[in-house]
Amino acid sequence: MKYRSLGRTGWQVSEVSFGAWAIGADWGAVSETDALQALRAALDAGVNFIDTADVYGDGRSERLIARALKGRTEHVYVATKAGQRLDPHVAEGYNRRNLEAFVERSLRNLETDSLDLLQLHCPPTAVFSRPEVYGALDELLAQGKIRHYGVSVEKVDEAVQAIQFPNVETVQIIFNIFRQRPAETFFGLARQRQVGILARVPLASGLLSGKMKADRIFPEEDHRNYNRHGESFDVGETFSGVDFETGLAAVDELRRCVPDGATMAQFALRWILMFDEVTCTIPGAKNPRQAAENAQATDLPPLSPESMRQVRAIYDSRIRPQVHDRW
């Protein structure tokens, strides 16, 4: 495993880390056994950074992480997120009282005295420009309940706004072969401000695994079934906002770019790691085999300039019209 600096935190984190949404909920059934084995396989492969949220399975993901870390001797950083528990999910809900309550709950779930990294969880756009929200986070920092804080965003413009505030140390943003705009409009600013970037939804909800076919049927409780058109939350969270059939056609073209000995998923992760501004990518895994294969993407050599050009050409012709200016 290779490691990169996470912004100004002083941490060195695994460039392929672990996203724990799938072991919480919304991706079909995942047994506790499979979830724990996936986490442990990632840790055994050198992963030392796990991203979760308080709403993933109503705390299930956080609690499973706490169980998986018991007895481990290596230091593992755990990032969680807060805000999506609000009902209604409105900007006014991001206040000191609610944020502190969310933090206290995550502390209990993760069985710790201080959260390594707390991220605002894709709040309404107005939240990103409110000084009082960051003031509340600063108070939690001063109390020692959190060590660092950042944001998770839907839109590039939200990321740009958030990093104007000096104590925002990380931004989690959708960045993958199907969502390339952040590299054009945000990465340079993040580099200037020494902000760590967590590339989320790296496999476009599995589209970029290369394993899906047009007749794939997803379980009822899987967001790839019930959120195809943004019925429950931002459509960009599901297949990165790309039409399923369009994505499949693009993947068929991308296959020629995959080097010998690599899977499509590993290629897609290695593409993300070609951008030095990215600290880590956080693919999910529902079983230990997936976790181990994801981690092995760190071993691939750099992609050739020709491969990078081919990926860009496929994006420009097939994907850009649907997503580039939307987020």
Residue pairs with C-beta under 8 A, 6 or more apart in sequence:
1 14
1 15
1 16
1 45
1 46
1 47
1 295
1 298
2 14
2 15
2 298
3 12
3 13
3 14
3 15
3 48
4 12
4 13
4 15
4 278
4 279
4 280
5 11
5 12
5 196
5 279
6 12
6 13
6 49
6 77
6 169
6 170
6 196
6 279
6 280
7 169
7 170
7 194
7 195
7 196
7 279
8 169
8 194
8 195
8 196
9 117
9 148
9 169
9 170
9 196
11 49
11 77
13 48
13 49
13 77
13 279
13 280
14 46
14 47
14 48
14 49
14 280
14 295
14 298
15 273
15 278
15 279
15 280
15 281
15 298
16 47
16 269
16 273
16 280
16 281
16 283
16 294
16 295
16 297
16 298
17 42
17 47
17 48
17 49
17 50
17 51
17 198
17 280
17 281
17 282
18 38
18 39
18 42
18 47
18 49
18 50
18 51
18 282
18 283
18 284
18 285
18 291
19 51
19 200
19 282
19 283
19 284
20 39
20 50
20 51
20 52
20 56
20 61
20 64
20 65
20 284
21 27
21 52
21 53
21 56
21 61
21 284
22 30
22 284
22 285
22 286
23 30
23 34
23 35
23 38
23 39
23 56
23 57
23 60
23 61
23 64
23 284
23 285
23 286
24 52
24 53
24 55
24 56
24 57
24 60
24 61
24 62
24 64
25 56
25 57
25 58
25 60
25 61
25 221
26 56
26 221
26 222
26 223
27 222
27 223
27 224
27 284
27 286
28 218
28 219
28 221
28 222
28 286
29 219
29 221
30 286
30 287
32 64
34 286
34 287
34 288
35 64
35 286
36 64
36 67
36 68
37 287
37 288
38 285
38 286
38 287
38 288
38 290
38 291
39 50
39 64
39 65
39 68
39 291
40 68
40 288
41 285
41 288
41 289
41 291
41 292
41 295
42 50
42 285
42 291
42 292
42 294
42 295
43 68
43 72
43 74
43 76
44 292
45 291
45 292
45 295
45 296
46 295
46 298
47 76
47 291
47 295
48 74
48 75
48 76
48 77
49 76
49 77
49 78
49 79
49 280
49 282
50 65
50 76
50 77
50 78
50 79
51 79
51 80
51 81
51 172
51 198
51 200
51 282
52 61
52 62
52 65
52 78
52 79
52 80
52 81
53 61
53 62
53 80
53 81
53 82
53 84
53 121
54 62
54 80
54 81
54 82
54 84
54 85
54 102
54 105
54 106
54 109
54 121
55 81
55 84
55 85
55 121
56 62
59 105
59 106
59 109
62 80
62 106
62 109
62 110
63 109
63 110
65 78
65 110
66 109
66 110
66 111
66 112
69 76
69 78
77 116
77 117
78 110
78 112
78 115
78 116
78 117
79 116
79 117
79 118
79 119
79 150
79 170
79 198
80 106
80 110
80 115
80 117
80 118
80 119
81 118
81 119
81 120
81 121
81 152
81 172
82 99
82 102
82 103
82 106
82 118
82 119
82 120
82 121
83 89
83 93
83 94
83 99
83 102
83 120
83 121
83 122
83 123
83 127
84 121
84 122
85 102
86 93
86 94
86 98
89 123
89 124
90 124
91 123
91 124
91 126
91 127
91 130
94 120
94 123
94 127
94 130
94 133
94 136
95 132
95 133
95 136
96 135
96 136
96 139
99 133
99 136
99 137
99 140
100 136
100 140
100 145
103 115
103 118
103 140
103 145
103 146
104 145
106 115
106 118
107 113
107 114
107 115
107 145
113 144
114 144
114 145
114 146
114 147
115 145
115 146
115 147
116 147
116 148
117 146
117 147
117 148
117 149
117 150
117 169
117 170
118 137
118 140
118 146
118 148
118 149
118 150
119 149
119 150
119 151
119 152
119 170
119 172
120 127
120 128
120 133
120 149
120 150
120 151
120 152
120 162
121 152
122 152
122 153
122 154
122 234
123 151
125 155
125 157
125 158
127 133
128 151
128 153
128 158
128 161
128 162
129 161
131 165
134 165
134 167
134 168
137 146
137 149
137 167
138 167
140 146
140 149
141 147
141 148
141 149
141 167
148 169
148 170
149 167
149 168
149 169
149 170
150 162
150 168
150 169
150 170
150 171
150 172
150 195
150 196
150 198
151 158
151 159
151 162
151 168
151 170
151 171
151 172
152 171
152 172
152 173
152 198
152 200
153 159
153 162
153 171
153 172
153 173
154 174
154 234
154 236
154 327
155 327
156 173
156 181
156 182
156 185
156 186
156 327
159 171
159 173
159 182
159 186
159 190
160 185
160 186
160 189
162 168
162 171
163 171
163 189
163 190
163 193
163 195
168 195
169 195
169 196
170 195
170 196
170 197
170 198
170 279
171 186
171 190
171 195
171 196
171 197
171 198
172 197
172 198
172 200
172 282
173 182
173 186
173 197
173 198
173 199
173 200
174 182
174 199
174 200
174 201
174 236
174 237
174 240
174 327
175 182
175 183
175 197
175 199
175 200
175 202
175 272
175 275
175 278
175 281
176 199
176 201
176 202
176 203
176 204
176 208
176 240
176 268
176 271
176 272
177 204
177 208
177 254
177 268
177 271
177 311
177 314
177 315
178 204
178 207
178 208
178 239
178 240
178 242
178 247
178 250
178 315
178 319
178 323
179 201
179 204
179 236
179 240
179 241
179 323
179 327
180 312
180 315
180 320
180 324
181 323
181 324
181 325
181 327
182 197
183 275
183 277
187 197
187 275
187 277
187 278
188 277
189 195
190 196
190 197
190 277
191 277
196 279
197 277
197 278
197 279
198 279
198 280
198 281
198 282
199 272
199 278
199 280
199 281
199 282
200 281
200 282
201 236
201 237
201 240
202 208
202 268
202 269
202 272
202 281
202 282
202 283
203 209
203 265
203 268
203 269
203 283
204 239
204 240
204 242
204 247
204 268
205 223
205 224
205 237
205 238
205 239
205 240
206 212
206 224
207 239
207 240
207 242
207 244
207 247
207 248
207 251
208 251
208 254
208 264
208 265
208 268
209 263
209 264
209 265
209 268
210 251
210 254
210 255
210 258
210 263
210 264
210 265
211 264
212 248
212 251
213 248
214 244
214 245
214 248
217 225
218 224
218 225
219 225
220 226
223 232
223 233
223 237
223 238
224 238
224 239
226 232
227 233
227 235
227 237
227 238
228 235
228 238
228 239
228 244
229 235
230 238
235 241
236 323
236 326
236 327
239 247
240 247
240 323
241 322
241 323
241 326
241 327
242 250
242 319
242 322
242 323
243 322
246 318
246 319
246 322
247 319
249 318
250 314
250 315
250 318
250 319
251 264
253 314
253 318
254 264
254 267
254 310
254 311
254 314
255 264
256 310
257 267
257 303
257 307
257 310
257 311
258 264
258 267
259 267
259 300
259 301
259 303
259 307
262 270
262 297
262 300
263 293
265 283
265 293
265 294
265 297
266 293
266 294
266 296
266 297
266 300
267 297
267 300
267 303
269 281
269 283
269 294
269 297
270 297
270 300
270 302
270 303
271 303
271 308
271 311
272 278
272 281
273 281
273 297
273 298
274 302
274 303
274 308
283 294
284 290
285 291
285 294
